[in-house]
Amino acid sequence: ERLVMVWKTKEAIDFYPLPVPEVLDIENQARCVEEIGGLDRDGFTLIGSRTTEWVDAFRVTVNLFNVLGVHATHGRTLVPEDGLPGRERVAVLSDSLWRRAFGADPGVIGRRIQLKSEDSRVTEPTLYEVVGIVASDIELFYPTRLRGELFVPRVVSAADRSESARSMPTLFTIARIRPAVRMADAAAEIRSVLATSTRQHPAASIPGTGTRVVLLQEELVGRTRPAFALLAVAAGVLLL
Protein backbone atom coordinates (compact mmCIF):
# COMPACT_ATOMS: atom_id res chain seq x y z
CA GLU A 1 0.00 0.00 0.00
CA ARG A 2 3.04 2.32 0.02
CA LEU A 3 4.52 1.39 -3.37
CA VAL A 4 3.86 3.68 -6.33
CA MET A 5 4.91 3.79 -9.95
CA VAL A 6 5.97 7.11 -11.41
CA TRP A 7 5.43 7.67 -15.13
CA LYS A 8 5.97 10.42 -17.66
CA THR A 9 2.88 11.21 -19.70
CA LYS A 10 2.61 12.80 -23.12
CA GLU A 11 -0.64 13.26 -25.00
CA ALA A 12 -2.53 9.95 -24.97
CA ILE A 13 0.34 7.81 -23.65
CA ASP A 14 0.61 7.65 -19.87
CA PHE A 15 3.40 5.14 -19.23
CA TYR A 16 6.68 6.60 -20.46
CA PRO A 17 9.65 5.66 -18.23
CA LEU A 18 11.61 8.39 -16.45
CA PRO A 19 15.00 9.76 -17.44
CA VAL A 20 17.63 8.78 -14.86
CA PRO A 21 18.33 12.38 -13.77
CA GLU A 22 14.66 12.83 -12.90
CA VAL A 23 14.70 9.68 -10.77
CA LEU A 24 17.71 11.15 -8.96
CA ASP A 25 15.85 14.46 -8.55
CA ILE A 26 12.99 12.63 -6.82
CA GLU A 27 15.44 10.70 -4.65
CA ASN A 28 17.24 13.87 -3.55
CA GLN A 29 14.31 16.29 -3.23
CA ALA A 30 11.04 14.46 -2.50
CA ARG A 31 10.81 14.16 1.29
CA CYS A 32 7.79 11.87 0.97
CA VAL A 33 9.90 9.15 -0.68
CA GLU A 34 11.57 6.59 1.57
CA GLU A 35 13.39 4.89 -1.30
CA ILE A 36 13.13 4.87 -5.08
CA GLY A 37 14.46 2.44 -7.66
CA GLY A 38 14.08 1.56 -11.29
CA LEU A 39 14.51 -1.07 -13.94
CA ASP A 40 14.63 -1.59 -17.65
CA ARG A 41 14.02 -4.69 -19.67
CA ASP A 42 16.77 -6.88 -21.10
CA GLY A 43 17.41 -10.47 -22.06
CA PHE A 44 20.26 -12.92 -22.38
CA THR A 45 21.08 -16.27 -23.85
CA LEU A 46 22.06 -18.47 -20.92
CA ILE A 47 24.81 -20.86 -21.98
CA GLY A 48 25.01 -23.77 -19.54
CA SER A 49 25.86 -27.42 -19.23
CA ARG A 50 22.21 -28.41 -18.94
CA THR A 51 20.69 -26.05 -21.49
CA THR A 52 21.20 -23.06 -23.74
CA GLU A 53 18.14 -20.87 -23.71
CA TRP A 54 16.84 -17.34 -23.98
CA VAL A 55 16.01 -15.77 -20.62
CA ASP A 56 13.87 -12.68 -20.02
CA ALA A 57 15.81 -10.37 -17.74
CA PHE A 58 15.62 -7.01 -16.00
CA ARG A 59 18.41 -4.58 -15.30
CA VAL A 60 17.51 -3.18 -11.88
CA THR A 61 18.95 -0.52 -9.62
CA VAL A 62 20.72 -2.25 -6.77
CA ASN A 63 18.12 -1.05 -4.24
CA LEU A 64 15.04 -2.21 -6.15
CA PHE A 65 14.59 -5.42 -4.16
CA ASN A 66 14.66 -3.32 -0.97
CA VAL A 67 12.09 -0.94 -2.46
CA LEU A 68 9.80 -3.88 -3.22
CA GLY A 69 10.48 -5.64 0.08
CA VAL A 70 11.73 -8.75 -1.73
CA HIS A 71 14.22 -11.03 0.03
CA ALA A 72 16.34 -13.83 -1.39
CA THR A 73 15.30 -17.40 -0.72
CA HIS A 74 18.96 -18.44 -1.14
CA GLY A 75 22.03 -16.26 -1.07
CA ARG A 76 21.33 -12.53 -1.29
CA THR A 77 19.84 -9.89 -3.51
CA LEU A 78 21.83 -6.88 -4.75
CA VAL A 79 23.91 -4.59 -2.53
CA PRO A 80 25.26 -1.08 -3.20
CA GLU A 81 28.70 -2.40 -4.19
CA ASP A 82 27.09 -4.27 -7.10
CA GLY A 83 26.23 -0.93 -8.68
CA LEU A 84 29.83 0.23 -8.96
CA PRO A 85 31.36 0.21 -12.45
CA GLY A 86 33.43 -2.92 -12.88
CA ARG A 87 31.66 -4.77 -10.05
CA GLU A 88 28.28 -5.19 -11.68
CA ARG A 89 28.80 -8.68 -13.16
CA VAL A 90 26.49 -10.39 -10.69
CA ALA A 91 23.09 -11.99 -11.21
CA VAL A 92 20.03 -12.94 -9.20
CA LEU A 93 18.01 -15.89 -10.56
CA SER A 94 14.33 -16.60 -10.23
CA ASP A 95 13.41 -19.84 -8.49
CA SER A 96 11.94 -21.25 -11.71
CA LEU A 97 15.14 -20.61 -13.71
CA TRP A 98 17.25 -21.99 -10.87
CA ARG A 99 15.26 -25.23 -10.89
CA ARG A 100 15.00 -25.55 -14.65
CA ALA A 101 18.54 -24.67 -15.69
CA PHE A 102 20.50 -25.69 -12.57
CA GLY A 103 18.47 -28.51 -11.05
CA ALA A 104 17.83 -26.48 -7.87
CA ASP A 105 21.48 -26.93 -6.94
CA PRO A 106 22.28 -24.60 -4.00
CA GLY A 107 25.90 -24.77 -5.08
CA VAL A 108 25.11 -22.40 -7.94
CA ILE A 109 25.46 -19.53 -5.46
CA GLY A 110 28.93 -18.11 -6.01
CA ARG A 111 29.29 -19.85 -9.36
CA ARG A 112 29.86 -17.94 -12.60
CA ILE A 113 27.47 -18.42 -15.48
CA GLN A 114 27.77 -17.43 -19.13
CA LEU A 115 25.28 -14.85 -20.42
CA LYS A 116 25.26 -13.72 -24.05
CA SER A 117 23.82 -10.25 -24.53
CA GLU A 118 21.28 -9.48 -27.25
CA ASP A 119 23.46 -6.49 -28.15
CA SER A 120 24.96 -7.39 -31.52
CA ARG A 121 28.10 -5.42 -30.64
CA VAL A 122 28.89 -7.94 -27.91
CA THR A 123 30.07 -11.08 -29.64
CA GLU A 124 31.23 -13.18 -26.70
CA PRO A 125 29.30 -14.31 -23.60
CA THR A 126 30.05 -12.55 -20.33
CA LEU A 127 30.61 -14.27 -16.99
CA TYR A 128 28.22 -13.26 -14.19
CA GLU A 129 28.47 -14.51 -10.62
CA VAL A 130 25.20 -15.85 -9.21
CA VAL A 131 24.63 -14.23 -5.82
CA GLY A 132 21.06 -15.22 -4.99
CA ILE A 133 17.69 -16.77 -5.79
CA VAL A 134 14.33 -15.00 -5.47
CA ALA A 135 10.76 -16.26 -5.76
CA SER A 136 9.34 -16.56 -9.26
CA ASP A 137 6.17 -14.55 -8.63
CA ILE A 138 7.67 -11.05 -8.86
CA GLU A 139 5.43 -9.30 -11.38
CA LEU A 140 6.21 -5.90 -12.79
CA PHE A 141 4.13 -3.63 -15.00
CA TYR A 142 5.73 -2.97 -18.35
CA PRO A 143 2.80 -2.03 -19.13
CA THR A 144 1.85 -5.70 -19.32
CA ARG A 145 2.61 -8.04 -16.44
CA LEU A 146 6.01 -9.59 -17.00
CA ARG A 147 8.05 -11.91 -14.81
CA GLY A 148 11.78 -11.67 -15.22
CA GLU A 149 13.80 -14.80 -14.64
CA LEU A 150 17.13 -13.06 -14.25
CA PHE A 151 18.09 -9.78 -12.57
CA VAL A 152 21.38 -7.94 -13.09
CA PRO A 153 22.47 -4.51 -11.80
CA ARG A 154 21.56 -1.36 -13.67
CA VAL A 155 24.63 0.79 -13.09
CA VAL A 156 23.96 4.53 -13.02
CA SER A 157 26.84 5.85 -15.10
CA ALA A 158 28.25 9.32 -15.61
CA ALA A 159 26.36 9.47 -18.91
CA ASP A 160 23.11 8.77 -17.04
CA ARG A 161 23.75 11.85 -14.90
CA SER A 162 24.51 14.14 -17.83
CA GLU A 163 22.27 16.93 -19.07
CA SER A 164 21.54 15.07 -22.31
CA ALA A 165 20.18 12.10 -20.33
CA ARG A 166 17.19 14.24 -19.32
CA SER A 167 15.73 13.68 -22.78
CA MET A 168 15.99 9.87 -22.59
CA PRO A 169 13.08 7.90 -21.07
CA THR A 170 15.00 5.08 -19.44
CA LEU A 171 13.87 3.72 -16.09
CA PHE A 172 10.53 2.21 -15.15
CA THR A 173 10.34 3.71 -11.70
CA ILE A 174 8.95 2.42 -8.39
CA ALA A 175 9.03 4.38 -5.13
CA ARG A 176 8.24 3.48 -1.55
CA ILE A 177 6.39 6.28 0.23
CA ARG A 178 7.20 7.05 3.87
CA PRO A 179 4.75 5.82 6.52
CA ALA A 180 1.97 8.23 7.49
CA VAL A 181 2.31 10.21 4.24
CA ARG A 182 -0.96 10.43 2.33
CA MET A 183 -0.71 9.18 -1.24
CA ALA A 184 -2.32 12.34 -2.60
CA ASP A 185 0.32 14.45 -0.85
CA ALA A 186 3.12 12.20 -2.10
CA ALA A 187 1.87 12.36 -5.67
CA ALA A 188 1.64 16.15 -5.48
CA GLU A 189 5.19 16.47 -4.16
CA ILE A 190 6.64 14.14 -6.81
CA ARG A 191 4.83 16.05 -9.57
CA SER A 192 6.15 19.31 -8.12
CA VAL A 193 9.74 18.02 -8.07
CA LEU A 194 9.57 16.95 -11.71
CA ALA A 195 7.86 20.16 -12.79
CA THR A 196 10.66 22.12 -11.14
CA SER A 197 13.25 19.93 -12.90
CA THR A 198 11.66 20.69 -16.26
CA ARG A 199 11.70 24.42 -15.58
CA GLN A 200 15.34 24.31 -14.50
CA HIS A 201 16.42 22.27 -17.55
CA PRO A 202 14.11 23.49 -20.34
CA ALA A 203 16.45 22.70 -23.22
CA ALA A 204 17.24 19.15 -22.08
CA SER A 205 13.90 17.94 -20.69
CA ILE A 206 11.29 16.16 -22.79
CA PRO A 207 8.80 18.88 -23.84
CA GLY A 208 5.07 18.70 -23.22
CA THR A 209 5.14 15.93 -20.64
CA GLY A 210 3.29 15.45 -17.37
CA THR A 211 3.69 13.08 -14.45
CA ARG A 212 1.45 10.23 -13.29
CA VAL A 213 1.88 8.69 -9.83
CA VAL A 214 -0.18 5.57 -9.19
CA LEU A 215 -0.22 2.80 -6.60
CA LEU A 216 1.68 -0.24 -7.86
CA GLN A 217 -1.25 -2.46 -6.93
CA GLU A 218 -3.61 -0.27 -8.94
CA GLU A 219 -1.24 -0.31 -11.89
CA LEU A 220 -1.06 -4.10 -11.83
CA VAL A 221 -4.80 -4.72 -11.64
CA GLY A 222 -6.47 -1.46 -12.65
CA ARG A 223 -6.26 -1.94 -16.40
CA THR A 224 -7.76 -5.41 -16.17
CA ARG A 225 -10.61 -4.31 -13.89
CA PRO A 226 -13.02 -3.39 -16.77
CA ALA A 227 -12.56 -6.85 -18.29
CA PHE A 228 -13.28 -8.55 -14.95
CA ALA A 229 -16.34 -6.32 -14.45
CA LEU A 230 -17.62 -7.28 -17.89
CA LEU A 231 -17.00 -10.95 -17.12
CA ALA A 232 -18.91 -10.63 -13.84
CA VAL A 233 -21.86 -9.02 -15.61
CA ALA A 234 -21.85 -11.74 -18.25
CA ALA A 235 -21.76 -14.43 -15.56
CA GLY A 236 -24.67 -12.73 -13.78
CA VAL A 237 -26.72 -12.61 -16.96
CA LEU A 238 -25.98 -16.26 -17.63
CA LEU A 239 -27.11 -17.20 -14.11
CA LEU A 240 -30.31 -15.21 -14.51
C-alpha positions in Angstrom: 0.0 0.0 0.0 3.0 2.3 0.0 4.5 1.4 -3.4 3.9 3.7 -6.3 4.9 3.8 -9.9 6.0 7.1 -11.4 5.4 7.7 -15.1 6.0 10.4 -17.7 2.9 11.2 -19.7 2.6 12.8 -23.1 -0.6 13.3 -25.0 -2.5 9.9 -25.0 0.3 7.8 -23.7 0.6 7.7 -19.9 3.4 5.1 -19.2 6.7 6.6 -20.5 9.6 5.7 -18.2 11.6 8.4 -16.5 15.0 9.8 -17.4 17.6 8.8 -14.9 18.3 12.4 -13.8 14.7 12.8 -12.9 14.7 9.7 -10.8 17.7 11.2 -9.0 15.8 14.5 -8.6 13.0 12.6 -6.8 15.4 10.7 -4.6 17.2 13.9 -3.5 14.3 16.3 -3.2 11.0 14.5 -2.5 10.8 14.2 1.3 7.8 11.9 1.0 9.9 9.1 -0.7 11.6 6.6 1.6 13.4 4.9 -1.3 13.1 4.9 -5.1 14.5 2.4 -7.7 14.1 1.6 -11.3 14.5 -1.1 -13.9 14.6 -1.6 -17.6 14.0 -4.7 -19.7 16.8 -6.9 -21.1 17.4 -10.5 -22.1 20.3 -12.9 -22.4 21.1 -16.3 -23.9 22.1 -18.5 -20.9 24.8 -20.9 -22.0 25.0 -23.8 -19.5 25.9 -27.4 -19.2 22.2 -28.4 -18.9 20.7 -26.0 -21.5 21.2 -23.1 -23.7 18.1 -20.9 -23.7 16.8 -17.3 -24.0 16.0 -15.8 -20.6 13.9 -12.7 -20.0 15.8 -10.4 -17.7 15.6 -7.0 -16.0 18.4 -4.6 -15.3 17.5 -3.2 -11.9 19.0 -0.5 -9.6 20.7 -2.2 -6.8 18.1 -1.0 -4.2 15.0 -2.2 -6.1 14.6 -5.4 -4.2 14.7 -3.3 -1.0 12.1 -0.9 -2.5 9.8 -3.9 -3.2 10.5 -5.6 0.1 11.7 -8.8 -1.7 14.2 -11.0 0.0 16.3 -13.8 -1.4 15.3 -17.4 -0.7 19.0 -18.4 -1.1 22.0 -16.3 -1.1 21.3 -12.5 -1.3 19.8 -9.9 -3.5 21.8 -6.9 -4.7 23.9 -4.6 -2.5 25.3 -1.1 -3.2 28.7 -2.4 -4.2 27.1 -4.3 -7.1 26.2 -0.9 -8.7 29.8 0.2 -9.0 31.4 0.2 -12.5 33.4 -2.9 -12.9 31.7 -4.8 -10.1 28.3 -5.2 -11.7 28.8 -8.7 -13.2 26.5 -10.4 -10.7 23.1 -12.0 -11.2 20.0 -12.9 -9.2 18.0 -15.9 -10.6 14.3 -16.6 -10.2 13.4 -19.8 -8.5 11.9 -21.3 -11.7 15.1 -20.6 -13.7 17.3 -22.0 -10.9 15.3 -25.2 -10.9 15.0 -25.5 -14.6 18.5 -24.7 -15.7 20.5 -25.7 -12.6 18.5 -28.5 -11.1 17.8 -26.5 -7.9 21.5 -26.9 -6.9 22.3 -24.6 -4.0 25.9 -24.8 -5.1 25.1 -22.4 -7.9 25.5 -19.5 -5.5 28.9 -18.1 -6.0 29.3 -19.9 -9.4 29.9 -17.9 -12.6 27.5 -18.4 -15.5 27.8 -17.4 -19.1 25.3 -14.8 -20.4 25.3 -13.7 -24.1 23.8 -10.2 -24.5 21.3 -9.5 -27.2 23.5 -6.5 -28.2 25.0 -7.4 -31.5 28.1 -5.4 -30.6 28.9 -7.9 -27.9 30.1 -11.1 -29.6 31.2 -13.2 -26.7 29.3 -14.3 -23.6 30.1 -12.6 -20.3 30.6 -14.3 -17.0 28.2 -13.3 -14.2 28.5 -14.5 -10.6 25.2 -15.9 -9.2 24.6 -14.2 -5.8 21.1 -15.2 -5.0 17.7 -16.8 -5.8 14.3 -15.0 -5.5 10.8 -16.3 -5.8 9.3 -16.6 -9.3 6.2 -14.6 -8.6 7.7 -11.1 -8.9 5.4 -9.3 -11.4 6.2 -5.9 -12.8 4.1 -3.6 -15.0 5.7 -3.0 -18.4 2.8 -2.0 -19.1 1.9 -5.7 -19.3 2.6 -8.0 -16.4 6.0 -9.6 -17.0 8.0 -11.9 -14.8 11.8 -11.7 -15.2 13.8 -14.8 -14.6 17.1 -13.1 -14.3 18.1 -9.8 -12.6 21.4 -7.9 -13.1 22.5 -4.5 -11.8 21.6 -1.4 -13.7 24.6 0.8 -13.1 24.0 4.5 -13.0 26.8 5.8 -15.1 28.2 9.3 -15.6 26.4 9.5 -18.9 23.1 8.8 -17.0 23.7 11.9 -14.9 24.5 14.1 -17.8 22.3 16.9 -19.1 21.5 15.1 -22.3 20.2 12.1 -20.3 17.2 14.2 -19.3 15.7 13.7 -22.8 16.0 9.9 -22.6 13.1 7.9 -21.1 15.0 5.1 -19.4 13.9 3.7 -16.1 10.5 2.2 -15.1 10.3 3.7 -11.7 8.9 2.4 -8.4 9.0 4.4 -5.1 8.2 3.5 -1.6 6.4 6.3 0.2 7.2 7.0 3.9 4.7 5.8 6.5 2.0 8.2 7.5 2.3 10.2 4.2 -1.0 10.4 2.3 -0.7 9.2 -1.2 -2.3 12.3 -2.6 0.3 14.5 -0.9 3.1 12.2 -2.1 1.9 12.4 -5.7 1.6 16.1 -5.5 5.2 16.5 -4.2 6.6 14.1 -6.8 4.8 16.1 -9.6 6.2 19.3 -8.1 9.7 18.0 -8.1 9.6 16.9 -11.7 7.9 20.2 -12.8 10.7 22.1 -11.1 13.2 19.9 -12.9 11.7 20.7 -16.3 11.7 24.4 -15.6 15.3 24.3 -14.5 16.4 22.3 -17.6 14.1 23.5 -20.3 16.5 22.7 -23.2 17.2 19.1 -22.1 13.9 17.9 -20.7 11.3 16.2 -22.8 8.8 18.9 -23.8 5.1 18.7 -23.2 5.1 15.9 -20.6 3.3 15.5 -17.4 3.7 13.1 -14.4 1.4 10.2 -13.3 1.9 8.7 -9.8 -0.2 5.6 -9.2 -0.2 2.8 -6.6 1.7 -0.2 -7.9 -1.3 -2.5 -6.9 -3.6 -0.3 -8.9 -1.2 -0.3 -11.9 -1.1 -4.1 -11.8 -4.8 -4.7 -11.6 -6.5 -1.5 -12.6 -6.3 -1.9 -16.4 -7.8 -5.4 -16.2 -10.6 -4.3 -13.9 -13.0 -3.4 -16.8 -12.6 -6.8 -18.3 -13.3 -8.5 -15.0 -16.3 -6.3 -14.5 -17.6 -7.3 -17.9 -17.0 -10.9 -17.1 -18.9 -10.6 -13.8 -21.9 -9.0 -15.6 -21.8 -11.7 -18.2 -21.8 -14.4 -15.6 -24.7 -12.7 -13.8 -26.7 -12.6 -17.0 -26.0 -16.3 -17.6 -27.1 -17.2 -14.1 -30.3 -15.2 -14.5 
